[in-house]
């Protein structure tokens, strides 16, 4: 197994454009699997459950950069605020407010992404385009001084119809460019879109960060 994970990390390292960051999504995978990727030189991992994220942070090397990529519940933010490197799924003002409060308690400024709902599935979370633009109009650096809004995150519809996925990613990239042009956001340079089944389309449409799980660690049980 170790050789396979290391080979997959190396493959993505050589395949991805230099400007695209790889997040190895280690959710549901044991610490040993994370360490195999770690020994292959990878340092950035994503988790979607708070308890699992905290347990892995406590058990694994401290030079790992942990990303919270799942749906964020406000009452659980306090558990990862002391150490998280980037929070992907900020989908409501109340969660931004709570993350800002917990970051202040920790004496930190936490990087985060605004999640935009681009999929046709109602089950996915996020602001719509209008809501996201209105949020960014309201001077978030002043409203949330302990947060640094670094960009956007979106999840495409889970479908085999490539044109739908491409259209959704292209729409988010257009919105990303619109935001950069409209507002003075010096740290706003991350566009997190693309997973194992659609990352190549996402990169073609302008993604700067991909979240890859099964293509590195194998399918989940």
LINSUL-V740588 format. One record per residue. N is the residue number from 1. NEAR is the number of other C-alpha atoms within 12 Angstrom. D_CENTER is the distance of its C-alpha to the mean C-alpha in Angstrom with 2 decimals. Layout:
N;NEAR;D_CENTER
N;NEAR;D_CENTER
This chain:
1;16;25.94
2;20;25.15
3;18;26.38
4;19;24.35
5;31;20.95
6;26;22.06
7;23;23.22
8;30;19.97
9;37;18.07
10;23;20.89
11;18;20.82
12;30;17.24
13;25;18.06
14;14;21.09
15;18;19.80
16;25;16.71
17;20;17.75
18;14;17.82
19;17;15.52
20;29;12.58
21;30;10.46
22;41;10.13
23;43;7.77
24;46;10.49
25;41;9.72
26;43;12.77
27;37;13.03
28;26;16.79
29;30;17.78
30;22;20.37
31;23;20.26
32;20;22.57
33;32;20.11
34;40;17.54
35;29;20.57
36;29;21.57
37;37;18.42
38;27;18.93
39;21;22.54
40;25;21.58
41;21;20.01
42;33;16.26
43;28;14.67
44;35;10.84
45;44;9.84
46;41;7.41
47;40;9.32
48;31;9.64
49;27;13.07
50;31;14.10
51;22;17.40
52;25;16.23
53;39;13.69
54;27;16.68
55;20;19.12
56;34;17.37
57;32;16.88
58;20;20.59
59;17;21.81
60;25;20.09
61;21;20.53
62;16;19.49
63;18;18.30
64;29;15.13
65;28;11.94
66;42;10.02
67;43;6.37
68;44;6.68
69;45;4.64
70;34;8.02
71;29;10.45
72;37;11.53
73;27;15.33
74;25;17.04
75;17;19.58
76;23;17.26
77;36;15.36
78;25;18.33
79;28;17.76
80;37;14.56
81;39;15.21
82;26;17.59
83;30;15.34
84;38;11.55
85;34;10.21
86;39;7.03
87;47;6.31
88;44;3.73
89;41;6.78
90;43;9.75
91;35;12.18
92;26;15.57
93;26;17.64
94;19;18.79
95;31;15.42
96;37;15.12
97;25;18.71
98;28;18.26
99;44;15.42
100;36;17.70
101;27;20.63
102;30;19.25
103;32;18.05
104;20;21.61
105;18;23.15
106;21;21.42
107;16;22.45
108;23;18.95
109;28;16.91
110;39;13.25
111;37;10.54
112;41;8.37
113;43;7.14
114;50;9.54
115;44;8.90
116;38;11.81
117;34;13.78
118;35;14.89
119;30;16.10
120;19;19.68
121;15;18.93
122;14;19.53
123;14;17.69
124;23;14.23
125;29;13.19
126;33;12.72
127;29;15.14
128;27;17.44
129;29;18.04
130;17;21.00
131;19;19.47
132;33;16.52
133;26;19.20
134;18;21.44
135;29;18.94
136;34;18.46
137;19;22.26
138;16;22.86
139;19;22.17
140;28;19.11
141;28;19.83
142;17;23.15
143;22;22.12
144;30;19.35
145;23;20.66
146;27;18.57
147;37;15.21
148;36;14.05
149;43;12.24
150;35;10.68
151;40;9.80
152;49;8.60
153;52;6.30
154;50;8.70
155;47;10.02
156;41;13.51
157;29;16.58
158;23;17.34
159;17;20.48
160;12;22.51
161;15;23.54
162;20;21.89
163;18;23.13
164;22;21.25
165;33;17.84
166;32;18.82
167;22;20.07
168;36;16.94
169;40;14.75
170;29;17.72
171;30;17.97
172;39;14.49
173;33;15.35
174;20;18.68
175;30;17.32
176;38;15.06
177;23;18.34
178;22;20.32
179;31;18.37
180;25;18.73
181;15;22.39
182;16;23.06
183;22;21.73
184;19;22.04
185;24;18.49
186;15;18.88
187;20;15.33
188;30;13.80
189;31;12.91
190;37;9.25
191;43;8.81
192;44;5.69
193;52;7.92
194;39;9.80
195;34;10.35
196;29;13.61
197;26;15.85
198;32;14.89
199;37;13.07
200;28;16.43
201;26;16.91
202;38;13.53
203;32;14.59
204;23;18.01
205;28;16.80
206;32;15.03
207;42;11.42
208;34;10.64
209;40;7.58
210;43;7.87
211;43;6.85
212;36;10.49
213;36;12.37
214;25;15.90
215;29;16.76
216;39;16.56
217;34;17.75
218;23;19.75
219;16;19.73
220;14;19.25
221;9;22.54
